[in-house]
């Protein structure tokens, strides 16, 4: 039941994340998020860099 609810909510959650990234870029700020198992920082000019994680 919960898995079905979460899967149903995923498109809305992804869209909310995209909207927040757009707001950050509009303000000239980079955004940081996870894609797969990597943490990345995306700059308003489209440049993306992987964030180094210390173990």
C-alpha positions as CSV (number, residue, x, y, z in Angstrom):
1,X,0.0,0.0,0.0
2,X,2.7,2.5,1.0
3,X,4.9,1.6,-1.9
4,X,2.0,2.2,-4.3
5,X,1.4,5.6,-2.8
6,X,5.1,6.6,-3.0
7,X,5.3,5.5,-6.6
8,X,2.2,7.5,-7.4
9,X,3.7,10.6,-5.7
10,X,7.1,10.4,-7.4
11,X,6.2,12.5,-10.5
12,X,5.0,15.3,-8.3
13,X,8.0,15.1,-6.0
14,X,10.4,15.2,-9.0
15,X,8.6,18.2,-10.4
16,X,8.8,20.0,-7.0
17,X,12.6,19.4,-7.1
18,X,12.9,20.7,-10.6
19,X,11.0,23.8,-9.6
20,X,13.3,24.5,-6.7
21,X,16.4,24.1,-9.0
22,X,14.9,26.5,-11.4
23,X,14.4,29.1,-8.6
24,X,18.0,28.7,-7.5
25,X,19.3,29.2,-11.0
26,X,17.0,32.2,-11.6
27,X,18.6,33.7,-8.5
28,X,22.1,33.0,-9.9
29,X,22.8,30.2,-7.4
30,X,24.0,26.6,-8.0
31,X,21.8,23.7,-6.9
32,X,23.0,20.5,-5.3
33,X,21.2,17.3,-5.6
34,X,21.7,13.5,-6.0
35,X,21.5,11.6,-9.2
36,X,21.9,7.9,-8.8
37,X,24.5,7.5,-6.1
38,X,26.4,10.8,-7.0
39,X,26.0,14.2,-5.4
40,X,26.3,16.9,-8.0
41,X,26.3,20.7,-8.1
42,X,24.7,22.3,-11.1
43,X,25.4,25.9,-11.9
44,X,23.1,28.3,-13.7
45,X,25.3,28.2,-16.8
46,X,24.6,24.5,-17.1
47,X,27.9,23.3,-15.8
48,X,27.7,20.2,-13.6
49,X,30.4,19.0,-11.2
50,X,30.4,16.0,-8.9
51,X,30.8,16.9,-5.3
52,X,33.6,15.0,-3.6
53,X,32.5,13.0,-0.6
54,X,35.0,12.1,2.1
55,X,34.7,8.6,3.4
